[in-house]
Every structure is written in C-alpha cells, then in structure tokens.
Amino acid sequence: VAKVFHGPILANHTDFKITHVLDRRGYTCLEAHPEASRVGTLEELLQTDVQVVVICTPSFVHYEHCRACLRAGKHVVCDKPFTISSAQALELIQLARTCGVLLCVFQNRRWDADFQTLQRVMADKILGDVVFYECHYDRYKPEVPARWRDEDLPGSGLLYDLGSHLVDQALCLFGKPSHVIADV
C-alpha cells in the first residue's frame, strides 16, 4: 500500500516531503524514497519532527498506531479500514479533537474513474431519483496469497479490505442512512 498509493502520491505533491519511513524490514520503501531516513519502530518515528504520519499497516494495529501518533501531536492519515470497531473509531476521533490534530481515513476508491463518473451522473440527476443501489466486487483467486489481509485475524478478510470501500462509496453517494440491511 505504501509503495502503490501513499508513497507515489506524497512524492509527487509539492506540499509534502517524505522525510522518514518506518520500515521494520529495512528495504521496502527506502528504495523508492532514498532521501528519507529509515526508522525501525513507531516510537522512534514519534521522536522525530514529522508533522503527518501515514499509517498503512495491517488493520488490526491501526487503532494502536493512530492513538500513539495522535497522543504525540502528529496529524494522521490512516489507510482503510480505519479501525476494527466503531468504538475504537469514535475514541480516536475524540482524541484527535482533544489533541488539536487532524485525523483522516484514506479511501483511494473515491478517485476511481467509474465512481467519479457515477457521482457526476447522480449529482446531475441524469438517472432521476435513485431508489435502489447495489454494488459489489467480483474477485476470483484460485490460490489465496499468504498475506495478512487473507489470514484469520481481526480486521482482515474481504469485508474489511474491500467492503469498507463499498460502504464509503454508498455514504458519499447517499449520505448517512436511516437504517442498513446487509447480506454478507
């Protein structure tokens, strides 16, 4: 995620400079960002003068990492899914307010061409009033790769990995629902 989304976006934006990379393995992101200093732990990163921390770790540590960064006075961009429970999310939102820092969830699928087109079509009422909306990802993998997203861990699996995009897009299109019905 850091190599494909966050790194290239930040590296090409004139208002940001990648100064540090937390890389426990010692090689992954530094190849793409040789100007950055490598740190091996979150605690080490929080000792630096970075202003914004982008969290793109496995979902089950998002809460812990966000909380530590917020308490250290850092602005945070956290990859989706934000947390594995709404209670954790609400706690982090309140903590960010208390600490006076920004907290944002990165939802890259908001910028996909098909979704951008759908937003314009709906905003322009080209289809009239939409009364039914169905969305899904079709995905086939004959062999499941060995990665944390596909292991039996809190915050892993397709519902958290891709489902969070579908929920986010529905919220962007229609706003907060009065009730939810789901078939998982």
Buried (B, 14 or more C-beta within 10 A) or exposed (E): BBEEBBBEBBBEEEEEEBEBBBBEEEEBBBEBBEEBBBBEEBEEBBEBEBEBBBBBBBBBBBBBBBBBBBEBEBBBBBBBBBBBEEEBBEBBBEBBEEBEBEBEBBBBBEEEEEBEEBBEEBEEEEEEEEEEEEEEEEEEEEEEEEEEBBEEBEBBBEBBBBBBBBBBBBEBBEEEEEEEEEEE
